Amino acid sequence: MSDSGQGWEDNSPERLYVITGGRSGSSAPIRLDLVTLIVARSGPKPGMQPEQAAIIGMCEAPLSVAEISAYTGLPVSVVTVLLSDLLAEKRVLARAPVPPAQLPDRALIEAVIDGLQKL
């Protein structure tokens, strides 16, 4: 504890340990990465851990794991542990980001250009 009498310092190892229950990894059935989108299914319930309630409150519209980490001021590793609990309780939904578009075949592009030039 800090000497200021105000409890734990923000993001002290002890506080983060308590928030995560000592867990260091996500137990979510899907892989959570920085760009995974999270959206709340309902509002926070009474008695919920404050950090989880804050996550649910801010995820009325989809937010990425990185955004949630930035807004809460918690490390991504802590956020993924909290999100895995919320996913297990079906309090939030996780969506993988839209995969980047794949470039078409070079031969196809050349054929289209050639066809346009012949017009």
C-alpha positions in Angstrom: 0.0 0.0 0.0 1.1 3.5 -0.6 2.2 5.8 2.2 -0.3 8.4 1.2 -3.1 6.6 3.0 -5.2 6.5 -0.2 -4.9 2.8 -0.8 -3.2 1.3 -3.8 -1.4 3.3 -6.4 -3.0 3.2 -9.8 -1.9 0.0 -11.6 0.3 -1.2 -8.9 1.1 -4.9 -9.2 -0.9 -5.6 -6.1 -4.0 -3.9 -7.4 -3.7 -5.6 -10.8 -3.3 -9.0 -9.0 -6.5 -8.4 -7.1 -8.4 -7.2 -10.1 -7.5 -10.4 -12.1 -7.7 -12.8 -9.2 -4.1 -13.7 -9.8 -4.7 -14.9 -13.3 -2.4 -13.8 -16.1 -4.1 -15.0 -19.2 -7.4 -15.0 -21.0 -9.6 -18.1 -20.7 -11.9 -16.8 -23.5 -13.0 -19.4 -26.0 -11.9 -17.0 -28.8 -8.6 -15.3 -29.1 -8.7 -11.7 -27.9 -6.3 -9.5 -29.7 -5.9 -5.7 -29.7 -8.4 -5.2 -32.6 -11.1 -7.6 -31.4 -14.3 -5.6 -31.0 -16.3 -5.9 -27.8 -19.9 -4.9 -27.3 -22.0 -5.1 -24.2 -25.2 -7.3 -24.2 -26.7 -5.5 -21.2 -25.9 -3.0 -18.5 -23.8 -3.7 -15.4 -25.4 -5.6 -12.6 -25.3 -4.7 -9.0 -22.3 -6.0 -7.1 -20.2 -6.3 -10.2 -16.5 -5.6 -10.0 -16.0 -1.8 -10.7 -13.6 -2.4 -13.6 -15.9 -4.9 -15.3 -18.9 -2.5 -14.8 -16.8 0.3 -16.4 -16.0 -1.9 -19.4 -19.7 -2.8 -19.9 -20.7 0.8 -19.5 -18.3 2.0 -22.2 -19.0 -0.9 -24.6 -22.6 0.2 -25.5 -21.1 0.8 -29.0 -18.3 -1.6 -30.2 -14.8 -0.8 -28.9 -11.6 -2.7 -29.6 -9.6 -4.3 -26.7 -6.9 -1.7 -27.3 -9.5 1.2 -26.8 -10.9 -0.4 -23.7 -7.4 -0.7 -22.3 -6.6 3.0 -23.1 -9.9 4.3 -21.7 -9.7 2.3 -18.4 -5.9 2.9 -18.0 -5.4 -0.9 -17.4 -2.8 -3.0 -19.2 -4.1 -5.1 -22.1 -3.3 -8.3 -20.2 -5.6 -7.3 -17.4 -8.4 -6.2 -19.8 -8.3 -9.5 -21.6 -8.7 -11.4 -18.2 -11.7 -9.2 -17.3 -13.2 -9.6 -20.8 -12.8 -13.4 -20.7 -14.9 -13.4 -17.5 -17.5 -11.2 -19.1 -17.6 -13.4 -22.1 -18.0 -16.5 -20.0 -20.9 -14.8 -18.2 -22.4 -13.7 -21.6 -22.3 -10.1 -20.5 -20.4 -9.0 -23.7 -20.0 -10.2 -27.3 -16.6 -10.3 -29.0 -16.3 -10.0 -32.8 -13.1 -10.6 -34.7 -12.2 -7.6 -36.8 -13.0 -7.6 -40.5 -10.1 -9.3 -42.2 -8.2 -7.0 -44.5 -9.2 -7.3 -48.2 -7.0 -9.5 -50.2 -5.6 -8.0 -53.3 -6.8 -9.5 -56.6 -4.5 -11.5 -58.8 -2.0 -9.4 -60.7 -3.0 -11.1 -64.0 -6.6 -10.1 -63.4 -5.7 -6.5 -62.8 -3.6 -6.5 -66.0 -6.4 -8.0 -68.0 -8.9 -5.4 -66.7 -6.4 -2.6 -67.6 -5.9 -4.1 -71.0 -9.6 -4.4 -71.6 -10.2 -0.8 -70.5 -7.4 0.5 -72.9 -9.1 -1.3 -75.8 -12.4 0.6 -75.2 
